[in-house]
Amino acid sequence: MAENGVNTTNLLNAPVLDEVLGNRNKSTVSATVEALSQQMLGSGPLAQAISLAKEQTALDRLATGADVIQTGIDRAAAEAAKDATTLIAAVKGAYFDATIDAAKAEGVAALAVGDTFAASASDVDYVGLYLIETGPVATQISHIPTADALDSVLAAATATPVEVNYFIGNPANKAAIVENGYIAKADGTEAASTGWRRTGFIPVKPTDFIRTDASPLANATSAGCNLAFYDAAKVYLGFANVVSFEQVVLIAETYPTAQFIRAAGPTTEVFTLFVESQVVYGAIEGLAEVLAKVTSIDYFQDGVEEGYIHKDTGVLTVSSNWRTTGLIPVIQGQKFTYTGVGSAALVASVSKFDIDGNYLGALAASALITDATYTIFDSDVAFIRASAATTGDYSLFGSIFAKPADVSSFSPSEAYALKDEAIYLNARGIVADRAYDLAWNISEANERICKVLPTTTADIPVKLEVIGPDNRKQTAAQFLIKVADTPLNPSAARNVICFGDSLTEGVSQAGIEGAYVNELSRRLNGTGTALLSGAQSPAALDLSNMIFRGTRGDQAVLHEGRGGWDANRYLNSAGVGGVTNAFWNPAANGGTGGFDLAYYLAESGSDLTGDPTNGVNATGSNLTMIILLGWNDVYGDGAEQSAIDLSDLIDAIHATHPDTDIIVLGLNPAPQTNFKSFTGDRFVSERQVFETVVKQFGQAYKDVCASKTNTEFLQISHVFDAETAYSTTSRAVSARSANTLTGVSDYVHPAAVGYAYIADAVFYYLIHTYCQ
């Protein structure tokens, strides 16, 4: 410490500090504990911890209506359910206005029946997810609270490390639903008057605050009052009047035993009433609990139906004297607090349903329930509903502590097939996480494979649903199979160049040069080496105008595959390891060389000069290039850079032949059982390969293709059965056992059957695109 520091070790112990000593610019100085706390909370590890806590909550700091709506979309898309079998998978729009009715009207006007949208407004404290039904009308299927109080929470937390009082919760204008009349301050009874409006009974707790926004009551001697307080039996306790704008009344300091309040005000004055919860909070400790309170919502707040759930049957019985919530998705351990008037013999106050919407019985059934808390223990319970009579107050509060996890999936935009020829969909090429059970909508499909046999050319809708550990049913994939009719030979030549890395070269594991290219050409025009035989080798077509071009290979059909290459290498290298780049024009770019499709076509005799009848024309309008690249970037540059290089490659192709059709293929998934045979940090997990290779690279490539003209992304994982696509090997399970485990040591390069899967995916697309 500096020379003017404290030079003693004989110090008294104290449980509380007023000031501390420290070093400032090489001098010893004193600082208050409050100043030190503010500094620690302003920057450094403690401030970072607070920031991390903020980021990990499901609620962003929402300040504008647009922010509120966006957060609502994120939460609602995962949590909302219209019924037990259908989750809302997409939100088509978001609307914000002065009133919720106006916002809903905007959504109905802009969208169509069957669409979903999010809406919020200045007059509500929630974001609603709505489904447009016949009418058209907007029916709310779920809602979440806003988080306007979160900024105040965090501001208080960073202001001082000592205990502070502040407001937190989901305030609602309880004065919105009113009737004519006032509350007599003498005895708390109702009195008729057209000059006053009064609310019904509003439940409160001793820790609640009442916040009003109204003019002070002009006539202090009036028979009426602004606020009336009642105990649990609704026996009148006393009153309080508004004496200032934005007045705050604490229940515990006014009528500590109050369980209900009613509010009233003259019709000549604007009067709003908000009930909020008080939280006593030491700046850092308890933040998670505070944030959990922010997410508590009343499921009766909107989107209810008239009627009750019959206790014996679970069926909604229509009645104007009852209200019932929609189906509420739940998970084990979730808690709900219910208040309502019921019928023990007839009505399930809170009812339970399984994932398929089957009634499981009543969680609660009673003539009167007040603030009773129920916990979901049964794993079979996937949804609940609550019913209550309109003769009393009713609410169902539930806290969402975390957003339920969405299944990780990668779905094709479309799949392709040929009439009267079966295709087989692979579920694990769409969802690799085996914690989820999978089910198709197609008859006789199983969890792994879905056989589809088109008998007409009508589109076939396909849906893959999953059920996760939380019993929540989700739609992992929903797409159409586009069915082609009997193939027709194109009226003019359609040139095809298959371009890529070792998967296009096709020697590794398959033992056939240009494996998938030869099988694809064989199926289309009869020229090419068959990969398989017998029933596993479909008869060839005679589409003679489907012409394959290439310079490499020793089979009947040539290709442009080079093992170990990626897009960057094609763009920037004349050759590597003795393998030349046929697309490299040494005279390009002022003599420095570069990728040049026109040069390649001329040198290979594939343009109209070399083949005046069928050659590629000047714009490339009769050329299709099929690109299969990416595996050499998986353990190198990564998906982002790989997508950039792919984009540059597409631009280079279109630079000389702008009308060329380009098909970018997705990458192949891995099987469940793999043996690590590659050096370094290479994946061996089925799910690792799916998440990083199939999904991450696939989405990056898909985004690039969407930004280009004449360019399509063709996913293959959903028709690539990884369990049968690779060569297998056996390894011992133990030195003490003769048993072996069969698995795959090379999940990058398929065997012949795997290349056939790739060829088929491209075959059906080409038939659909060029041969109809």
Solvent accessible surface area in square Angstrom, and as a share of the most:
residue,aa,sasa,rsa
1,M,157,0.70
2,A,28,0.22
3,E,184,0.83
4,N,103,0.53
5,G,22,0.21
6,V,77,0.44
7,N,153,0.78
8,T,65,0.38
9,T,131,0.76
10,N,138,0.71
11,L,124,0.62
12,L,177,0.88
13,N,154,0.79
14,A,61,0.48
15,P,141,0.89
16,V,115,0.66
17,L,102,0.51
18,D,119,0.62
19,E,100,0.45
20,V,37,0.21
21,L,95,0.47
22,G,27,0.26
23,N,103,0.53
24,R,161,0.59
25,N,125,0.64
26,K,178,0.75
27,S,49,0.32
28,T,18,0.10
29,V,62,0.35
30,S,64,0.42
31,A,40,0.31
32,T,66,0.39
33,V,47,0.27
34,E,96,0.43
35,A,47,0.37
36,L,67,0.33
37,S,11,0.07
38,Q,85,0.38
39,Q,130,0.58
40,M,91,0.41
41,L,9,0.05
42,G,61,0.58
43,S,75,0.48
44,G,28,0.27
45,P,115,0.72
46,L,54,0.27
47,A,18,0.14
48,Q,122,0.54
49,A,52,0.41
50,I,9,0.05
51,S,47,0.30
52,L,93,0.46
53,A,30,0.23
54,K,48,0.20
55,E,128,0.57
56,Q,134,0.59
57,T,28,0.16
58,A,36,0.28
59,L,3,0.01
60,D,90,0.46
61,R,119,0.43
62,L,9,0.04
63,A,85,0.66
64,T,75,0.44
65,G,16,0.15
66,A,74,0.58
67,D,61,0.32
68,V,10,0.06
69,I,10,0.05
70,Q,98,0.43
71,T,8,0.05
72,G,0,0.00
73,I,34,0.17
74,D,67,0.35
75,R,5,0.02
76,A,1,0.01
77,A,40,0.31
78,A,4,0.03
79,E,15,0.07
80,A,0,0.00
81,A,3,0.02
82,K,67,0.29
83,D,57,0.29
84,A,7,0.06
85,T,61,0.36
86,T,55,0.32
87,L,24,0.12
88,I,15,0.08
89,A,71,0.55
90,A,55,0.42
91,V,32,0.18
92,K,119,0.50
93,G,18,0.17
94,A,42,0.33
95,Y,40,0.15
96,F,82,0.34
97,D,46,0.24
98,A,64,0.49
99,T,57,0.33
100,I,20,0.10
101,D,98,0.51
102,A,36,0.28
103,A,0,0.00
104,K,45,0.19
105,A,60,0.46
106,E,68,0.30
107,G,0,0.00
108,V,30,0.17
109,A,89,0.69
110,A,66,0.51
111,L,44,0.22
112,A,61,0.47
113,V,89,0.51
114,G,51,0.49
115,D,30,0.15
116,T,7,0.04
117,F,0,0.00
118,A,0,0.00
119,A,0,0.00
120,S,1,0.01
121,A,4,0.03
122,S,85,0.55
123,D,79,0.41
124,V,34,0.19
125,D,21,0.11
126,Y,11,0.04
127,V,2,0.01
128,G,0,0.00
129,L,0,0.00
130,Y,1,0.00
131,L,24,0.12
132,I,1,0.01
133,E,57,0.26
134,T,121,0.70
135,G,64,0.62
136,P,73,0.46
137,V,81,0.46
138,A,21,0.16
139,T,42,0.25
140,Q,15,0.07
141,I,20,0.10
142,S,22,0.14
143,H,6,0.02
144,I,4,0.02
145,P,6,0.03
146,T,17,0.10
147,A,3,0.02
148,D,97,0.50
149,A,18,0.14
150,L,2,0.01
151,D,47,0.24
152,S,62,0.40
153,V,0,0.00
154,L,6,0.03
155,A,60,0.46
156,A,21,0.16
157,A,2,0.01
158,T,54,0.31
159,A,51,0.40
160,T,24,0.14
161,P,54,0.34
162,V,93,0.54
163,E,125,0.56
164,V,33,0.19
165,N,99,0.51
166,Y,25,0.10
167,F,63,0.26
168,I,0,0.00
169,G,12,0.12
170,N,42,0.21
171,P,34,0.21
172,A,19,0.15
173,N,50,0.26
174,K,76,0.32
175,A,13,0.10
176,A,71,0.55
177,I,154,0.78
178,V,64,0.37
179,E,79,0.35
180,N,80,0.41
181,G,0,0.00
182,Y,44,0.17
183,I,1,0.01
184,A,17,0.13
185,K,47,0.20
186,A,95,0.73
187,D,74,0.38
188,G,6,0.06
189,T,72,0.42
190,E,90,0.41
191,A,24,0.19
192,A,100,0.77
193,S,32,0.21
194,T,117,0.68
195,G,33,0.32
196,W,34,0.12
197,R,92,0.34
198,R,25,0.09
199,T,3,0.02
200,G,39,0.37
201,F,53,0.22
202,I,13,0.06
203,P,54,0.34
204,V,4,0.03
205,K,98,0.41
206,P,57,0.36
207,T,70,0.41
208,D,5,0.03
209,F,24,0.10
210,I,0,0.00
211,R,52,0.19
212,T,1,0.01
213,D,58,0.30
214,A,5,0.04
215,S,35,0.23
216,P,58,0.37
217,L,25,0.12
218,A,107,0.83
219,N,81,0.42
220,A,78,0.60
221,T,119,0.69
222,S,19,0.12
223,A,63,0.49
224,G,2,0.02
225,C,0,0.00
226,N,4,0.02
227,L,1,0.01
228,A,0,0.00
229,F,0,0.00
230,Y,6,0.02
231,D,37,0.19
232,A,73,0.56
233,A,80,0.62
234,K,75,0.32
235,V,86,0.49
236,Y,47,0.18
237,L,61,0.30
238,G,10,0.10
239,F,77,0.32
240,A,20,0.15
241,N,30,0.15
242,V,3,0.02
243,V,111,0.64
244,S,51,0.33
245,F,132,0.55
246,E,90,0.40
247,Q,30,0.13
248,V,62,0.36
249,V,13,0.07
250,L,24,0.12
251,I,0,0.00
252,A,45,0.35
253,E,142,0.64
254,T,47,0.28
255,Y,53,0.20
256,P,79,0.50
257,T,91,0.53
258,A,0,0.00
259,Q,55,0.24
260,F,15,0.06
261,I,0,0.00
262,R,10,0.04
263,A,1,0.01
264,A,2,0.01
265,G,5,0.05
266,P,32,0.20
267,T,60,0.35
268,T,123,0.72
269,E,70,0.31
270,V,119,0.68
271,F,36,0.15
272,T,29,0.17
273,L,0,0.00
274,F,44,0.18
275,V,20,0.11
276,E,15,0.07
277,S,35,0.22
278,Q,36,0.16
279,V,15,0.09
280,V,87,0.50
281,Y,6,0.02
282,G,25,0.24
283,A,2,0.02
284,I,63,0.32
285,E,148,0.66
286,G,39,0.37
287,L,17,0.08
288,A,83,0.64
289,E,110,0.49
290,V,3,0.02
291,L,15,0.07
292,A,19,0.15
293,K,84,0.36
294,V,0,0.00
295,T,10,0.06
296,S,24,0.15
297,I,6,0.03
298,D,26,0.13
299,Y,26,0.10
300,F,14,0.06
301,Q,67,0.30
302,D,38,0.20
303,G,25,0.24
304,V,50,0.29
305,E,77,0.35
306,E,86,0.39
307,G,0,0.00
308,Y,23,0.09
309,I,1,0.00
310,H,43,0.19
311,K,72,0.30
312,D,106,0.55
313,T,79,0.46
314,G,11,0.10
315,V,93,0.54
316,L,47,0.23
317,T,51,0.29
318,V,120,0.69
319,S,26,0.17
320,S,74,0.48
321,N,91,0.47
322,W,35,0.12
323,R,56,0.20
324,T,0,0.00
325,T,1,0.01
326,G,29,0.28
327,L,26,0.13
328,I,8,0.04
329,P,29,0.18
330,V,5,0.03
331,I,67,0.34
332,Q,110,0.49
333,G,44,0.42
334,Q,16,0.07
335,K,100,0.42
336,F,2,0.01
337,T,42,0.24
338,Y,0,0.00
339,T,8,0.05
340,G,1,0.01
341,V,40,0.23
342,G,12,0.12
343,S,31,0.20
344,A,50,0.39
345,A,89,0.69
346,L,69,0.34
347,V,0,0.00
348,A,0,0.00
349,S,1,0.01
350,V,1,0.00
351,S,0,0.00
352,K,40,0.17
353,F,12,0.05
354,D,26,0.14
355,I,26,0.13
356,D,77,0.40
357,G,28,0.27
358,N,82,0.42
359,Y,53,0.20
360,L,70,0.35
361,G,19,0.18
362,A,38,0.29
363,L,49,0.25
364,A,11,0.08
365,A,33,0.25
366,S,38,0.25
367,A,62,0.48
368,L,116,0.58
369,I,15,0.08
370,T,72,0.42
371,D,73,0.38
372,A,29,0.23
373,T,82,0.48
374,Y,42,0.16
375,T,25,0.14
376,I,3,0.02
377,F,158,0.66
378,D,67,0.35
379,S,54,0.35
380,D,88,0.46
381,V,5,0.03
382,A,4,0.03
383,F,6,0.02
384,I,0,0.00
385,R,29,0.11
386,A,0,0.00
387,S,0,0.00
388,A,0,0.00
389,A,7,0.05
390,T,52,0.30
391,T,116,0.67
392,G,15,0.15
393,D,36,0.19
394,Y,66,0.25
395,S,9,0.06
396,L,0,0.00
397,F,84,0.35
398,G,2,0.02
399,S,23,0.15
400,I,21,0.10
401,F,130,0.54
402,A,67,0.52
403,K,79,0.34
404,P,25,0.16
405,A,71,0.55
406,D,77,0.40
407,V,16,0.09
408,S,22,0.14
409,S,28,0.18
410,F,9,0.04
411,S,30,0.20
412,P,6,0.04
413,S,80,0.51
414,E,64,0.29
415,A,2,0.02
416,Y,32,0.12
417,A,0,0.00
418,L,15,0.08
419,K,60,0.25
420,D,95,0.49
421,E,48,0.22
422,A,28,0.21
423,I,10,0.05
424,Y,114,0.43
425,L,0,0.00
426,N,4,0.02
427,A,0,0.00
428,R,24,0.09
429,G,0,0.00
430,I,0,0.00
431,V,0,0.00
432,A,2,0.02
433,D,17,0.09
434,R,100,0.36
435,A,61,0.47
436,Y,19,0.07
437,D,88,0.46
438,L,12,0.06
439,A,57,0.44
440,W,27,0.09
441,N,80,0.41
442,I,38,0.19
443,S,94,0.61
444,E,177,0.79
445,A,29,0.23
446,N,91,0.46
447,E,73,0.33
448,R,101,0.37
449,I,38,0.19
450,C,0,0.00
451,K,103,0.43
452,V,5,0.03
453,L,94,0.47
454,P,2,0.01
455,T,97,0.57
456,T,77,0.45
457,T,60,0.35
458,A,64,0.50
459,D,60,0.31
460,I,36,0.18
461,P,85,0.53
462,V,1,0.01
463,K,47,0.20
464,L,0,0.00
465,E,36,0.16
466,V,0,0.00
467,I,53,0.27
468,G,7,0.06
469,P,108,0.68
470,D,37,0.19
471,N,36,0.19
472,R,10,0.04
473,K,24,0.10
474,Q,15,0.07
475,T,32,0.18
476,A,8,0.06
477,A,3,0.03
478,Q,120,0.53
479,F,10,0.04
480,L,72,0.36
481,I,0,0.00
482,K,44,0.19
483,V,12,0.07
484,A,2,0.02
485,D,58,0.30
486,T,91,0.53
487,P,21,0.13
488,L,109,0.54
489,N,64,0.33
490,P,18,0.11
491,S,122,0.79
492,A,68,0.53
493,A,12,0.09
494,R,31,0.11
495,N,0,0.00
496,V,0,0.00
497,I,0,0.00
498,C,1,0.00
499,F,0,0.00
500,G,0,0.00
501,D,2,0.01
502,S,19,0.12
503,L,1,0.00
504,T,0,0.00
505,E,32,0.15
506,G,0,0.00
507,V,67,0.39
508,S,42,0.27
509,Q,83,0.37
510,A,17,0.13
511,G,61,0.58
512,I,31,0.16
513,E,31,0.14
514,G,0,0.00
515,A,0,0.00
516,Y,0,0.00
517,V,1,0.00
518,N,0,0.00
519,E,6,0.03
520,L,0,0.00
521,S,1,0.01
522,R,24,0.09
523,R,7,0.03
524,L,0,0.00
525,N,28,0.15
526,G,42,0.41
527,T,70,0.41
528,G,18,0.18
529,T,43,0.25
530,A,45,0.35
531,L,17,0.08
532,L,49,0.24
533,S,88,0.57
534,G,63,0.61
535,A,100,0.78
536,Q,123,0.55
537,S,27,0.18
538,P,49,0.31
539,A,90,0.70
540,A,45,0.35
541,L,52,0.26
542,D,116,0.60
543,L,10,0.05
544,S,70,0.45
545,N,34,0.17
546,M,1,0.00
547,I,38,0.19
548,F,29,0.12
549,R,33,0.12
550,G,18,0.17
551,T,62,0.36
552,R,57,0.21
553,G,34,0.33
554,D,108,0.56
555,Q,57,0.25
556,A,69,0.54
557,V,9,0.05
558,L,65,0.32
559,H,0,0.00
560,E,0,0.00
561,G,0,0.00
562,R,4,0.01
563,G,37,0.36
564,G,36,0.35
565,W,4,0.01
566,D,20,0.11
567,A,5,0.04
568,N,65,0.33
569,R,78,0.29
570,Y,0,0.00
571,L,30,0.15
572,N,93,0.48
573,S,27,0.18
574,A,57,0.44
575,G,34,0.33
576,V,53,0.30
577,G,82,0.79
578,G,80,0.77
579,V,44,0.25
580,T,97,0.56
581,N,7,0.04
582,A,26,0.20
583,F,0,0.00
584,W,40,0.14
585,N,22,0.11
586,P,80,0.50
587,A,76,0.59
588,A,19,0.15
589,N,112,0.57
590,G,85,0.81
591,G,52,0.50
592,T,108,0.63
593,G,6,0.06
594,G,4,0.04
595,F,26,0.11
596,D,26,0.13
597,L,0,0.00
598,A,42,0.32
599,Y,64,0.24
600,Y,1,0.01
601,L,1,0.00
602,A,58,0.45
603,E,121,0.54
604,S,41,0.27
605,G,27,0.26
606,S,4,0.03
607,D,29,0.15
608,L,81,0.40
609,T,123,0.72
610,G,45,0.44
611,D,33,0.17
612,P,103,0.65
613,T,114,0.66
614,N,45,0.23
615,G,1,0.01
616,V,2,0.01
617,N,40,0.20
618,A,85,0.66
619,T,57,0.33
620,G,0,0.00
621,S,54,0.35
622,N,26,0.13
623,L,0,0.00
624,T,0,0.00
625,M,0,0.00
626,I,0,0.00
627,I,1,0.00
628,L,1,0.01
629,L,8,0.04
630,G,1,0.01
631,W,12,0.04
632,N,59,0.30
633,D,4,0.02
634,V,14,0.08
635,Y,66,0.25
636,G,57,0.54
637,D,84,0.43
638,G,22,0.22
639,A,5,0.04
640,E,136,0.61
641,Q,71,0.32
642,S,3,0.02
643,A,10,0.08
644,I,85,0.43
645,D,10,0.05
646,L,5,0.02
647,S,23,0.15
648,D,68,0.35
649,L,0,0.00
650,I,0,0.00
651,D,69,0.36
652,A,22,0.17
653,I,0,0.00
654,H,27,0.12
655,A,81,0.63
656,T,53,0.31
657,H,12,0.05
658,P,67,0.42
659,D,61,0.32
660,T,0,0.00
661,D,38,0.20
662,I,1,0.01
663,I,2,0.01
664,V,1,0.01
665,L,0,0.00
666,G,2,0.02
667,L,4,0.02
668,N,0,0.00
669,P,4,0.02
670,A,3,0.02
671,P,3,0.02
672,Q,98,0.44
673,T,48,0.28
674,N,22,0.11
675,F,27,0.11
676,K,102,0.43
677,S,64,0.41
678,F,48,0.20
679,T,127,0.74
680,G,59,0.57
681,D,138,0.71
682,R,79,0.29
683,F,38,0.16
684,V,53,0.31
685,S,40,0.26
686,E,17,0.08
687,R,107,0.39
688,Q,84,0.38
689,V,0,0.00
690,F,1,0.01
691,E,50,0.23
692,T,33,0.19
693,V,0,0.00
694,V,3,0.02
695,K,60,0.25
696,Q,96,0.42
697,F,2,0.01
698,G,1,0.01
699,Q,78,0.35
700,A,22,0.17
701,Y,5,0.02
702,K,52,0.22
703,D,83,0.43
704,V,19,0.11
705,C,5,0.03
706,A,89,0.69
707,S,86,0.55
708,K,44,0.19
709,T,98,0.57
710,N,67,0.34
711,T,9,0.05
712,E,92,0.41
713,F,31,0.13
714,L,10,0.05
715,Q,10,0.05
716,I,1,0.01
717,S,1,0.00
718,H,7,0.03
719,V,30,0.17
720,F,1,0.00
721,D,17,0.09
722,A,7,0.05
723,E,68,0.31
724,T,64,0.37
725,A,0,0.00
726,Y,11,0.04
727,S,48,0.31
728,T,83,0.48
729,T,46,0.27
730,S,62,0.40
731,R,103,0.38
732,A,76,0.59
733,V,83,0.48
734,S,48,0.31
735,A,110,0.85
736,R,229,0.84
737,S,40,0.26
738,A,105,0.81
739,N,103,0.53
740,T,81,0.47
741,L,86,0.43
742,T,76,0.44
743,G,3,0.03
744,V,6,0.04
745,S,30,0.19
746,D,20,0.11
747,Y,1,0.00
748,V,9,0.05
749,H,33,0.15
750,P,0,0.00
751,A,18,0.14
752,A,22,0.17
753,V,42,0.24
754,G,0,0.00
755,Y,0,0.00
756,A,10,0.07
757,Y,50,0.19
758,I,0,0.00
759,A,0,0.00
760,D,40,0.20
761,A,11,0.09
762,V,0,0.00
763,F,2,0.01
764,Y,18,0.07
765,Y,21,0.08
766,L,0,0.00
767,I,0,0.00
768,H,62,0.28
769,T,60,0.35
770,Y,37,0.14
771,C,1,0.01
772,Q,99,0.44
